[in-house]
Amino acid sequence: MQRRKRRLEEDDINTDSWLATYSDTITLLLTFFILLYSMSVVDSQKLKELSNAMQQSLKGNVEIEELKDIKDLKIETDNSDYEDLSEKLNKIIEKNGLTEVIKIRQEDRGIVLQLDETILFDSGKAELKDYSREVLETITTIINNTENDVLVEGNTDNIPMNNEKFGSNWELSTARAVSVVRYFVEGQNIDPTRFAVKGYGEYNPIVENSTPENRAINRRVDILIVEQKEKK
């Protein structure tokens, strides 16, 4: 009788009960890896290691390697090189006495050299003034001291442009940007593949076009030294 009872008890044992625990463990592991990924900018090699570990877990291999420092999963971003470049550009501009002519501002895209319209062009025209070439020679030195790409952006105020040569502010701003790039490429023999041009017309103001003084600020050419992104 006791033998029969023992046999019935053994028959009642669920031999698949371990699957629930195993499933819960895998779910927790998956959640852990997703959390790590969401908190970090993950290095591709580290991500590969995580993926391999996950695959091993799913295959039932519970052997765990020594946990590495979580800091290893992050790519540290260092802006010191760009800060040094900004200081370097300021020194060149100060040395040439152009602090009132060339304004520097730093953006996420890179470092912008802002030139007032009156330094470069006569009103409504896109031909460079003779004096502007002296300013652009200094900027040539700056460009030659970097390997960064350069984006030249033309900007106007919001007063409509419509003369026999330019039918809109877009055309004027683009023509001015092209004139600056041609100076660097044709006059200074800088590699043309480093340059790009944009004409914003009146649609990229840095102050409101509400006064004559503000409109004068918006009439400008911005020369962007583009921040080089890390290749992945």
VENWO-V835861 format. One record per backbone hydrogen bond with DSSP energy under -0.5 kcal/mol. CO is the residue of the C=O (numbers start at 1). NH is the residue of the N-H. If there is no record, write none. Layout:
co=CO nh=NH
co=CO nh=NH
//
This chain:
co=1 nh=5
co=2 nh=6
co=3 nh=7
co=4 nh=8
co=5 nh=9
co=6 nh=10
co=7 nh=11
co=8 nh=12
co=9 nh=13
co=10 nh=13
co=13 nh=15
co=14 nh=17
co=16 nh=19
co=17 nh=20
co=17 nh=21
co=18 nh=22
co=19 nh=23
co=20 nh=24
co=21 nh=25
co=22 nh=26
co=23 nh=27
co=24 nh=28
co=25 nh=29
co=26 nh=30
co=27 nh=31
co=28 nh=32
co=29 nh=33
co=30 nh=34
co=31 nh=35
co=32 nh=36
co=33 nh=37
co=34 nh=38
co=35 nh=39
co=36 nh=40
co=37 nh=40
co=40 nh=42
co=41 nh=75
co=43 nh=47
co=44 nh=48
co=45 nh=49
co=46 nh=50
co=47 nh=51
co=48 nh=52
co=49 nh=53
co=50 nh=54
co=51 nh=55
co=52 nh=56
co=53 nh=57
co=54 nh=58
co=55 nh=59
co=56 nh=61
co=57 nh=60
co=60 nh=62
co=69 nh=72
co=70 nh=73
co=71 nh=74
co=73 nh=43
co=74 nh=76
co=76 nh=78
co=77 nh=79
co=79 nh=83
co=80 nh=84
co=81 nh=85
co=82 nh=86
co=83 nh=87
co=84 nh=88
co=85 nh=89
co=86 nh=90
co=87 nh=91
co=88 nh=92
co=89 nh=93
co=90 nh=94
co=91 nh=95
co=92 nh=96
co=93 nh=98
co=94 nh=97
co=98 nh=101
co=98 nh=102
co=101 nh=103
co=101 nh=116
co=103 nh=114
co=105 nh=112
co=107 nh=110
co=109 nh=227
co=110 nh=107
co=111 nh=225
co=112 nh=105
co=112 nh=114
co=113 nh=115
co=113 nh=223
co=114 nh=103
co=115 nh=221
co=116 nh=119
co=116 nh=120
co=117 nh=120
co=117 nh=121
co=120 nh=129
co=122 nh=125
co=129 nh=133
co=130 nh=133
co=130 nh=134
co=131 nh=134
co=131 nh=135
co=132 nh=136
co=133 nh=137
co=134 nh=138
co=135 nh=139
co=136 nh=140
co=137 nh=141
co=138 nh=142
co=139 nh=143
co=140 nh=144
co=141 nh=145
co=142 nh=145
co=143 nh=146
co=149 nh=226
co=150 nh=152
co=150 nh=196
co=151 nh=153
co=151 nh=224
co=152 nh=198
co=153 nh=222
co=154 nh=200
co=155 nh=220
co=158 nh=160
co=166 nh=163
co=168 nh=172
co=169 nh=173
co=170 nh=174
co=171 nh=175
co=172 nh=176
co=173 nh=177
co=174 nh=178
co=175 nh=179
co=176 nh=180
co=177 nh=181
co=178 nh=182
co=179 nh=183
co=180 nh=184
co=181 nh=185
co=182 nh=186
co=182 nh=187
co=183 nh=187
co=183 nh=188
co=184 nh=190
co=185 nh=189
co=191 nh=194
co=192 nh=195
co=194 nh=150
co=196 nh=152
co=198 nh=154
co=198 nh=200
co=200 nh=203
co=201 nh=156
co=208 nh=210
co=208 nh=211
co=211 nh=215
co=212 nh=216
co=213 nh=217
co=214 nh=218
co=215 nh=219
co=218 nh=220
co=219 nh=117
co=220 nh=155
co=221 nh=115
co=222 nh=153
co=222 nh=224
co=223 nh=113
co=223 nh=225
co=224 nh=151
co=224 nh=226
co=225 nh=111
//
